[in-house]
């Protein structure tokens, strides 16, 4: 089952690291970094059902761009 409640020990620190990883990148490079990160984490999870559920949660509904 997908964990949807907060599950990070220090979310502010990891968010800062994510933002820092994008420093100095063009928009295209930033998108590519995000895509690589998603694929790395999907591979780490490795569970088709969990990934399918996560994709359902991540996709905007109703065309509003928000979940």
C-alpha positions as CSV (number, residue, x, y, z in Angstrom):
1,X,0.0,0.0,0.0
2,X,1.2,3.5,-0.9
3,X,2.2,5.6,2.1
4,X,0.6,9.0,1.6
5,X,1.0,10.6,5.0
6,X,4.3,12.4,5.8
7,X,7.1,9.9,6.1
8,X,10.3,11.9,5.9
9,X,12.5,12.4,9.0
10,X,13.6,15.9,7.9
11,X,11.5,17.1,5.0
12,X,12.8,20.7,4.9
13,X,16.4,19.4,4.5
14,X,15.6,17.0,1.7
15,X,13.5,19.7,0.0
16,X,16.5,22.1,0.2
17,X,18.7,19.4,-1.3
18,X,16.2,18.9,-4.1
19,X,16.1,22.6,-4.9
20,X,19.9,22.8,-4.7
21,X,20.3,20.0,-7.2
22,X,18.6,22.2,-9.7
23,X,20.9,25.2,-9.2
24,X,22.5,26.4,-12.4
25,X,20.5,24.1,-14.6
26,X,18.5,25.2,-17.6
27,X,14.8,24.4,-17.7
28,X,15.4,21.4,-19.9
29,X,18.2,20.2,-17.7
30,X,16.0,20.6,-14.7
31,X,13.2,18.6,-16.3
32,X,15.7,15.9,-17.2
33,X,17.0,15.7,-13.6
34,X,13.4,15.3,-12.4
35,X,12.8,12.5,-14.9
36,X,16.0,10.7,-13.9
37,X,15.2,11.0,-10.2
38,X,11.7,9.7,-10.7
39,X,13.0,6.7,-12.7
40,X,15.7,6.0,-10.1
41,X,13.1,6.0,-7.3
42,X,10.6,4.0,-9.3
43,X,13.3,1.4,-9.8
44,X,14.1,1.4,-6.1
45,X,10.4,0.9,-5.2
46,X,10.1,-1.8,-7.8
47,X,6.5,-2.7,-7.0
48,X,4.1,-2.3,-10.0
49,X,1.0,-1.9,-7.8
50,X,2.5,0.8,-5.6
51,X,3.9,2.7,-8.7
52,X,0.5,2.5,-10.4
53,X,-1.2,3.8,-7.3
54,X,1.4,6.6,-7.0
55,X,0.9,7.6,-10.6
56,X,-2.9,7.8,-10.0
57,X,-2.3,10.1,-7.0
58,X,0.2,12.3,-8.9
59,X,-1.9,12.9,-12.0
60,X,-4.0,16.0,-11.9
61,X,-7.8,15.5,-11.9
62,X,-10.4,17.6,-13.6
63,X,-7.9,19.5,-15.7
64,X,-7.2,21.9,-12.8
65,X,-3.5,21.0,-12.5
66,X,-4.1,20.0,-8.9
67,X,-4.9,16.7,-7.2
